[in-house]
Amino acid sequence: MNVNETRLQKLKKLKKLKKLKKHLPALTITLGILALWNLVCTFGHVNAYVLPPPQKVWKTFLKMASSGELLSGIGISLLRVFRGFSIAFALAFGLACVRLFWPKSEACYGFLVRFFRNVPPLSMIPLLILWCGIGETTKTVIIVLASFFPMYLSIVKGFTGCDRQLLEVARSFAYSRFRTFFRVVLPSAVPDILVGMRTSLGYSWRSIIGAEMVAASTGLGHLILFAQQMSRTDKVIIGIFAIGLIGCLCDLALGLLIRRLAGDVSKNGWD
């Protein structure tokens, strides 16, 4: 083994130690909470009906995972979030483009955007059930209403916040409006667009779980509500943990995508 290989191994070990130190505080707090939870349940300070011990929750999790009950709920909720989130992004991007190319058009729809931005999507569930029933349409509309506005505002901010000097350079090269949009405005707006998408993804998860608890027979929201009706607190806790973990994984994946795309666009532009 030569000196270079030895140095590489040492560098790899140092990187692993740095990663471990970075996650050590969060891991310590998590283990501390689990230990406190176990102690409270062990000494009987809380009724097991209200707060089951971690061992029981873990056994229930293994049963739900092996039976496919948990994976089925996660898959259905993920599919609904992806569908509603995609529709919301298409609508937000399209309306932001209209706002960019025809600024005066905002007078026609600006009030409606401001009005519905302040209306909680879950408050529209009774009306949507009357109009669309308890099928997938209701859930999709709720996700769209929840995730549309943060994305729309972020995209508009990115489009309208483009550096004026870059626009002047584009005009000096006689770029058309179409080419200026794709070569100048859109690359500069990518960070704002991706941040808006990341924020809206969290709103999508919050809204779909609320919708599934009211107007659904499948999904994680329904799993939690049904468990509460059957007095299965352990299943309720598992459903909450599943929502949090899936949401964190989705946010992490989108965060990695943001860093990757933002870096590529800043280096290569938007071809």
Phi, psi and omega in degrees: 000122182275178185293322181296317179296322178296318178296320179297319179296320178295321178296320179296319179296319179296321178296318179297319179296320178297318178296320179295316179296326180295321183265357184297315180300315180297320179294320180296315180296319180298313179296324178296319178295317179297319179295317178296318177301315181294320180294317180299318180287325182294317183273004173072024178290336179231139179297135180297337177292323180279316181223096179291153180292160181301327181297319179292320178298320180295317178297318178296321177300315180298320179294316181293324179290319182288327180281345181088359181296316182288315181297324178295315179296319179296315181297318181294316180294320178298317180297318179295318179296316181297318181294309181294321180295320179295317179296318180297320179295317180299316180293317181294317180294317180296316180292326177294324176295319176299317179297325181285313186278331179230077185304326182292343181292343181297336178297336182277326186237357184300318181295319180296320178297314179294324181293306184288340176294334181262002178262119178299130181301325181293337178290344181266000182301312180302318180292318180293326177294320178295322183279316190244357183079196182254024179280196184289335182299317180300314182294320180297317180297320180297316179296317180299315180296325182284323187260348184293311192292316176300321179292316182299313181295322179291320180293317177299319178299317180294319181292314185278347181264015179296143180300125182296329179295322177295321178295323178294322177296318178298320178293323180295333176268010177059039176290142172287166179299322180295314181290324177298321180297311186281334184260340184238302188291310184296315177301321180288337182269351184305313179303316180294321179297314183291323176295320176298321178296319181295318177295317183293331179297321177296319177296325179298315180295319180297317184289320183291324179294319177297319179294320181291336179281346182249317190227059179202157174241006178216169177100171183293323179298316177295323179300317181293315181295317180295322178295323178294321179292330179268008179059038177255082182297328180297320178290326177298315180297319179297318178298319178295315178298320180297317179298314181297316182292316179295320177298319178296319180295317178297318179294321178295316180297318179291325176296318176297320178296321179299312181295322181291310182292319179298321178292318180295319181293319181294331181275315191252350186076190182247098183272000000 
